[in-house]
Amino acid sequence: MLSIEDVINQVKSYNPEADTKLLKDAYQFAAVAHAGQKRLSGEDYIQHALACAFNLAKIRLDLATIVAGLLHDVPEDTNFTLEDIKKKFGKEVAKLVEGITKLGTLKYRGLERYAENLRKMFLAMTDDIRIILVKFADRIHNLQTLSAIRPDKRKRIALETLEIYAPIANRLGMGEMRGTLEDLAFPYVYPKEYAWVEDLAQNRLRLEVKYIERIKKIIQKELVENKIEISSIHGRIKHLYSLYKKLLERDKDINKIYDLIAIRIITKNVADCYRVLGVIHKKWTPLKGRIKDYIAQPKPNGYQSIHTTVFAERGKIVEFQIRDEQMHELAEYGVAAHWHFKENQNRRLTKEATVWLKGLLEIQKKIANHQDYLREVKVNIFQNRIFVFTPKGDVIDLPENATPVDFAYHIHT
């Protein structure tokens, strides 16, 4: 069970000067408001508020957002009002809680309602991006306790996560958030496939971990000899849902997956990224066509890194990802990185996020027809995906070049 001290300790790990009294006051307020309330899992409702706040602290958000996480269900589920929150915690927190309350719960049925829910979500994001960050934190805990609710509702919530929340997290550059959301939803949407991929991954990981540690030691020695100081080097294990999608593209053959474990090297500056690349290529032969410079040409969500795949020791294939500290922070946290650490810092979003959010606002203003709106949203957010509605009004998310056979498979599995 979480406590407010767990939240405070997490916050102080990145913001030692944080106002812990504010966090304690918000917790006490939420505890009184939710007193006697239980979740379907049987735990006290305050545990959900704490989990939401803790998840926000894990992505190193500012105090106002974490306080909003503690209070996000108060106006909707208790006798306390937004005005009560405003008087106690100020306008900024109250506005965030109001945005979260207005967003409410997405009802995932029918074209018209689906489009309207997306409109509502994107309007909230353009008003204050932190609203969607609280929804992500809220959704993670809901997924972690999903086994307590009805099976049909479980699948709806999990499907909604894969098809709405995770793509938005990706578009906002929040790679780790996207992976977490997908992996928590995966077993509820595709249980058989999840069991298969998990078993496949665990068997391969048992073989790979020691080898990767050996490769890390070799490259660390090479970097020292070349007088290149790095911030860190570590293995990155591919998220299960991401692995599942990659397996579908590679004939379900795990031997064709070269980045199940990638070695990630974090450098002190951009120039050292290219120096590290040179050291790796001097030591091992790179695979043809497998060098990707996302520093020179960032992904649409702003992601930057150099990826290279090489024939390492004993001819085994290993992927390296090289980036500097700032690139790493943006790759892990995306737009959330702009609310890190200090309360009064410059919070200008990345150029990519700003342009994307402005584009969303323009779509909202110009397009009233639901079909046209979804078409535009597909291009701007859910790139290279198509959405097909079943006779029951459920939404099926398929790759752009999907066939009727793919659609039938999704309906009957």
Order of alpha helices (4+ residues) and beta strands (2+ residues): alpha-alpha-alpha-alpha-alpha-alpha-alpha-alpha-alpha-alpha-alpha-alpha-alpha-beta-alpha-beta-alpha-beta-beta-beta-beta-alpha-alpha-alpha-beta-beta-alpha
